[in-house]
């Protein structure tokens, strides 16, 4: 990826931060593009979204919260048993 500020090639690095989620501290790990030329940095949004998704999935599992896919399957099975 080229730096939008100076046009130089940017290097990809991993960044970690501690964030608050549902009253707990969680560690996020995501990609950041850094320019050694001008010092600009840009967070990779897809990587950050994936990091938050992992946090949410772990929260669902830990707290026995059904995922949207689980709820959909349960509704489909229920409608089959009512109609069948």
C-alpha positions as CSV (number, residue, x, y, z in Angstrom):
1,X,0.0,0.0,0.0
2,X,1.3,3.5,-0.9
3,X,1.1,6.3,1.6
4,X,-1.6,8.8,0.6
5,X,0.4,11.6,2.2
6,X,3.8,11.2,0.5
7,X,3.4,8.3,-2.0
8,X,6.0,6.0,-0.4
9,X,5.5,2.3,0.2
10,X,4.0,1.6,3.7
11,X,4.9,-1.3,5.9
12,X,2.4,-3.5,7.5
13,X,2.7,-4.1,11.3
14,X,0.6,-5.6,14.1
15,X,-0.7,-3.4,16.8
16,X,-2.3,-4.3,20.1
17,X,-4.5,-2.3,22.4
18,X,-6.5,-2.8,25.5
19,X,-10.2,-1.8,25.1
20,X,-13.2,-2.0,27.3
21,X,-16.0,-4.4,26.3
22,X,-19.1,-5.2,28.3
23,X,-17.3,-4.2,31.5
24,X,-14.2,-6.2,30.9
25,X,-10.8,-5.3,29.5
26,X,-10.0,-7.1,26.2
27,X,-6.9,-7.2,24.0
28,X,-7.3,-6.3,20.4
29,X,-4.7,-7.3,17.8
30,X,-5.0,-5.6,14.4
31,X,-3.0,-4.5,11.3
32,X,-1.6,-1.0,10.9
33,X,0.1,0.4,7.8
34,X,3.0,2.8,8.7
35,X,4.9,5.1,6.5
36,X,8.6,5.5,7.5
37,X,8.8,8.5,5.2
38,X,6.3,10.9,6.7
39,X,5.2,9.0,9.9
40,X,1.6,8.5,8.8
41,X,-0.2,5.4,10.0
42,X,-3.6,3.9,9.0
43,X,-5.5,1.1,10.7
44,X,-6.7,-1.7,8.5
45,X,-10.4,-1.5,9.0
46,X,-11.1,-5.1,8.0
47,X,-8.5,-6.4,10.4
48,X,-10.0,-4.3,13.2
49,X,-13.5,-5.5,12.4
50,X,-12.2,-9.1,12.5
51,X,-10.6,-8.5,15.9
52,X,-13.8,-7.1,17.4
53,X,-15.8,-10.1,15.9
54,X,-13.4,-12.5,17.7
55,X,-14.1,-10.6,20.9
56,X,-17.8,-10.8,20.4
57,X,-17.8,-14.5,19.4
58,X,-15.8,-15.3,22.5
59,X,-18.3,-13.3,24.6
60,X,-21.3,-15.2,23.1
61,X,-19.6,-18.5,23.7
62,X,-18.6,-17.7,27.3
63,X,-22.1,-16.4,28.2
64,X,-24.1,-19.0,26.3
65,X,-25.6,-16.5,23.9
66,X,-26.8,-18.1,20.7
67,X,-25.4,-16.7,17.5
68,X,-27.7,-15.4,14.8
69,X,-27.1,-18.6,12.8
70,X,-28.1,-20.7,15.8
71,X,-31.3,-18.7,16.2
72,X,-32.1,-19.0,12.5
73,X,-31.6,-22.8,12.6
74,X,-33.8,-23.0,15.7
75,X,-36.6,-21.0,14.0
76,X,-36.3,-23.2,10.9
77,X,-36.5,-26.4,12.9
78,X,-39.4,-25.1,14.9
79,X,-41.4,-24.1,11.8
80,X,-40.7,-27.5,10.3
81,X,-42.1,-29.3,13.4
82,X,-45.2,-27.1,13.5
83,X,-46.0,-27.5,9.8
84,X,-44.9,-31.1,9.4
